[in-house]
Amino acid sequence: MSGEAANPYKKIRFLSPTDKKPPSDFLKKMRDEDIDLSEIPEIATEQMARAVMRVGGKPPPKGKVRINLLLDAGVVAYFKSGF
């Protein structure tokens, strides 16, 4: 060994498109410190300026604003009934 502590997460099994679910036990046990971010570049201001918000793969219509709203079940039933 090179003097470094052995990394128990070294043997990562990457998911293939045919896998049904991720190795959840492995992910639950993993700590943030175990994730190697050294090869991931930071996002530059220029990249953020070119970013486009997408909803379902498409940009949202102009003039529309997406919100999340919690309503009482009775209010939802009222509007679904066609009042």
VEXLO-13769 format. One line per 5 residues: number of its first residue (from 1); their letters; for each residue x, y, z of N, C-alpha, C, O. Coordinates in Angstrom, 1 decimal. Atoms other than C-alpha are relative to their C-alpha. Layout:
BEGIN
NUM> a> X/Y/Z/X/Y/Z/X/Y/Z/X/Y/Z | ...
% end
This chain:
BEGIN
1> msgea> 0.8/-1.2/0.0/0.0/0.0/0.0/0.9/1.2/0.0/2.0/1.2/0.4 | -0.8/-1.2/0.1/1.1/3.6/-0.5/-0.1/0.8/1.2/0.2/2.0/1.2 | 0.1/-0.7/-1.3/0.4/4.6/3.1/-1.3/0.6/0.2/-1.6/1.1/1.3 | 1.3/-0.5/-0.1/-3.1/5.7/2.4/-1.0/-1.0/0.6/-0.7/-2.2/0.4 | 1.0/0.9/-0.6/-6.1/4.2/4.3/-0.7/-0.7/-1.2/-1.0/0.0/-2.2
6> anpyk> 0.7/0.7/1.1/-7.8/1.6/2.2/-1.5/0.5/-0.1/-2.1/0.7/0.9 | 1.3/-0.5/0.2/-11.0/2.9/0.7/-1.0/-1.1/-0.2/-0.9/-1.9/-1.2 | 0.9/1.1/0.1/-13.9/0.5/1.3/-0.9/0.1/-1.2/-1.6/-0.8/-1.6 | 0.9/-0.3/1.1/-15.8/2.1/-1.6/0.7/-0.1/-1.4/0.1/0.2/-2.4 | -0.8/0.1/1.2/-13.1/1.4/-4.2/-0.6/-0.8/-1.1/-0.5/-0.5/-2.3
11> kirfl> 0.6/0.9/1.0/-14.9/-1.4/-5.9/-1.5/0.4/-0.3/-2.4/-0.2/0.2 | 1.3/-0.5/0.4/-17.8/0.5/-7.3/-0.5/-0.8/-1.2/0.2/-1.0/-2.2 | 0.6/0.7/1.1/-20.2/-1.4/-9.5/-0.9/1.0/-0.7/-1.9/1.4/-0.2 | 0.7/-1.0/0.7/-21.4/1.0/-12.1/-1.3/-0.6/-0.6/-1.4/-1.8/-0.9 | 1.3/0.5/0.5/-25.1/0.7/-13.2/0.0/-0.1/-1.5/0.4/0.9/-2.2
16> sptdk> 0.2/0.1/1.4/-25.9/-0.5/-16.6/-1.5/0.3/-0.3/-2.3/0.2/0.6 | 1.4/-0.3/0.3/-29.1/0.3/-18.4/-1.0/-1.1/0.3/-2.2/-0.9/0.5 | 0.9/1.1/-0.3/-30.4/-3.2/-17.6/-0.2/-0.2/1.5/-1.1/-1.0/1.8 | 0.2/0.1/-1.5/-30.0/-2.8/-13.8/-1.4/0.6/0.3/-1.8/1.6/-0.2 | 1.4/-0.4/-0.4/-33.4/-2.5/-12.2/0.0/1.1/1.1/-0.8/2.0/1.1
21> kppsd> -0.1/-1.0/-1.1/-32.3/-0.5/-9.1/1.4/0.2/0.4/2.3/-0.7/0.2 | -1.4/-0.2/-0.4/-29.2/1.1/-7.7/0.4/-0.8/1.2/-0.5/-1.3/2.0 | -0.4/0.7/-1.2/-27.1/-0.6/-5.0/-0.2/0.9/1.2/0.8/1.5/1.7 | 0.4/-1.0/-1.0/-28.9/1.3/-2.3/0.8/-0.2/1.3/1.1/0.8/2.0 | -0.8/0.2/-1.3/-27.0/-0.3/0.7/1.3/0.7/-0.1/1.8/1.3/0.8
26> flkkm> -1.2/-0.7/0.2/-23.8/0.9/-0.8/-0.1/1.5/0.1/0.7/2.1/0.7 | 0.2/-1.5/0.0/-25.1/4.4/-1.4/-0.4/0.5/1.4/0.1/1.6/1.8 | 0.4/-0.4/-1.3/-26.7/4.6/2.1/1.2/0.1/0.9/1.3/0.9/1.8 | -1.2/0.1/-0.9/-23.3/3.7/3.7/1.0/1.0/-0.4/1.9/1.4/0.4 | -1.0/-0.9/0.5/-21.3/6.1/1.6/-0.1/1.4/0.6/-1.2/1.9/0.8
31> rdedi> -0.1/-1.3/-0.6/-20.2/9.4/3.2/0.4/1.0/-1.1/0.9/0.6/-2.1 | -0.4/-1.0/1.0/-19.8/12.7/1.4/1.5/0.1/-0.2/1.9/0.3/-1.3 | -1.4/-0.1/0.1/-16.1/12.6/2.1/0.6/-1.1/-0.9/1.7/-1.0/-1.4 | -0.5/1.1/0.8/-15.8/9.3/0.1/-0.2/0.3/-1.5/0.2/-0.5/-2.4 | 0.2/-0.3/1.4/-16.9/11.0/-3.2/1.1/0.9/-0.5/1.4/1.9/0.1
36> dlsei> -1.2/-0.7/0.6/-14.0/12.1/-5.4/-0.5/1.0/-1.0/-1.0/0.6/-2.1 | 0.5/-1.1/0.9/-14.9/15.5/-7.0/1.2/0.6/-0.7/1.0/1.6/-1.4 | -1.2/-0.6/0.5/-11.3/16.2/-8.1/0.0/0.2/-1.6/0.6/1.1/-2.1 | 0.0/-0.1/1.4/-12.0/15.6/-11.8/-1.2/0.7/-0.6/-1.4/0.8/-1.8 | 1.2/-0.7/0.5/-15.3/17.5/-12.0/0.3/1.5/0.1/0.5/2.1/1.2
41> peiat> -0.3/-1.5/-0.1/-14.7/21.2/-13.0/-1.2/0.7/0.6/-2.3/0.3/0.5 | 1.0/-0.8/-0.5/-16.6/23.9/-11.3/-0.8/0.7/-1.1/-0.2/0.9/-2.2 | 0.8/-0.7/1.0/-19.4/25.7/-13.2/0.4/1.4/0.0/0.4/2.1/1.0 | -0.4/-1.4/0.2/-18.3/29.0/-14.6/-1.2/0.9/-0.1/-2.3/0.5/-0.5 | 1.1/-1.0/0.1/-20.4/32.2/-14.5/-0.5/0.0/-1.5/-1.7/0.2/-1.7
46> eqmar> 0.4/0.0/1.4/-20.4/32.1/-18.4/-0.9/-1.2/-0.3/-1.9/-1.0/-1.1 | 0.8/1.2/0.2/-21.9/28.6/-18.3/-1.4/0.3/0.6/-2.4/-0.1/0.0 | 1.3/-0.3/-0.7/-24.6/29.7/-15.9/-0.8/1.0/-0.8/-2.1/1.0/-0.9 | 0.7/-1.0/0.8/-25.4/32.7/-18.1/-0.7/-0.6/-1.3/-1.7/-0.1/-1.7 | 0.6/0.7/1.2/-26.1/30.3/-21.1/-1.0/-1.1/0.4/-1.6/-1.7/-0.5
51> avmrv> 0.9/1.1/-0.4/-28.2/27.9/-19.0/-1.4/0.3/-0.4/-1.8/1.5/-0.4 | 1.4/-0.1/0.4/-31.8/27.3/-20.1/-0.8/-0.9/0.9/-0.5/-2.1/1.0 | 0.9/0.8/-0.8/-34.5/26.1/-17.7/-0.8/-0.8/-0.9/-1.4/-0.3/-1.9 | 0.8/0.9/0.8/-36.3/23.1/-19.1/-1.0/-0.7/0.9/-0.6/-1.1/2.0 | 1.0/0.7/-0.7/-39.5/21.4/-18.0/-0.4/-1.2/-0.9/-1.0/-0.9/-2.0
56> ggkpp> 0.3/1.1/0.9/-39.9/17.9/-19.4/0.8/0.0/-1.3/0.3/-0.5/-2.3 | -0.8/-0.1/1.2/-37.1/18.6/-21.9/-0.2/1.2/-0.8/0.5/1.4/-1.8 | 0.4/-1.2/0.9/-38.7/21.7/-23.3/0.1/1.3/0.9/-0.3/1.2/2.1 | 0.1/-1.3/-0.7/-38.3/25.4/-22.3/-1.4/0.3/0.4/-2.3/0.0/-0.4 | 1.4/-0.4/-0.3/-41.4/26.6/-20.4/-0.5/1.1/-0.9/0.3/2.0/-1.3
61> pkgkv> 0.5/-1.1/0.8/-43.7/28.9/-22.3/0.3/1.4/0.6/0.4/1.5/1.8 | -0.3/-1.3/-0.5/-42.8/32.6/-22.0/-1.2/0.6/0.8/-2.4/0.4/0.4 | 1.0/-0.6/-0.8/-44.8/34.5/-19.4/-0.6/-1.0/1.1/-1.5/-0.6/1.8 | 0.5/1.0/-0.9/-45.5/31.3/-17.4/1.0/-0.2/1.1/2.2/-0.2/0.9 | -0.8/0.3/-1.1/-44.2/30.7/-13.9/-0.4/-1.2/0.7/-1.6/-1.4/1.0
66> rinll> 0.3/1.3/-0.7/-44.0/27.3/-12.3/0.0/0.2/1.5/1.0/0.8/2.0 | 0.1/-0.1/-1.5/-45.1/27.2/-8.6/-0.4/-1.4/0.5/-1.1/-2.2/-0.2 | 0.5/1.2/-0.7/-45.8/24.4/-6.1/-1.0/0.6/1.0/-0.6/1.5/1.7 | 1.0/-0.6/-0.8/-48.9/24.9/-4.1/-0.7/-1.2/0.7/-1.1/-2.2/0.1 | 0.8/1.0/-0.8/-50.5/22.8/-1.3/-1.4/0.5/0.3/-1.5/1.6/0.9
71> ldagv> 1.4/-0.4/-0.3/-54.3/23.0/-1.1/-0.7/-1.1/0.8/-0.3/-2.2/0.8 | 0.8/0.9/-0.8/-56.8/21.5/1.2/-0.8/-0.9/-1.0/-1.1/-0.5/-2.1 | 0.6/0.9/0.9/-58.4/18.4/-0.3/-1.4/0.4/-0.5/-1.8/0.2/-1.6 | 1.3/-0.5/0.4/-61.8/20.1/-0.3/0.1/1.0/-1.1/-0.8/1.1/-2.0 | -0.2/-1.1/1.0/-60.5/23.0/-2.4/0.3/-0.7/-1.4/-0.3/-0.3/-2.4
76> vayfk> -0.3/0.8/1.3/-59.1/20.5/-5.0/-1.2/-0.6/-0.5/-1.5/-0.6/-1.7 | 1.2/0.7/0.4/-62.3/18.5/-5.1/-1.0/1.0/-0.6/-1.7/0.7/-1.6 | 0.9/-1.1/0.5/-64.3/21.8/-5.7/0.4/0.3/-1.4/-0.5/0.4/-2.3 | -0.4/-0.4/1.3/-62.2/22.8/-8.7/0.0/-1.2/-1.0/-0.3/-1.0/-2.2 | 0.1/1.2/0.9/-62.1/19.2/-10.1/-1.5/-0.3/-0.4/-1.7/-0.8/-1.5
81> sgf> 1.4/0.2/0.3/-65.9/19.1/-9.9/-0.6/0.9/-1.1/-1.7/0.7/-1.6 | 0.5/-0.9/1.0/-66.2/22.0/-12.3/-0.8/1.1/0.6/-1.3/2.0/-0.2 | 0.7/-1.0/-0.7/-67.8/24.2/-9.7/-1.2/0.4/-0.7/-2.0/1.2/-0.2
% end
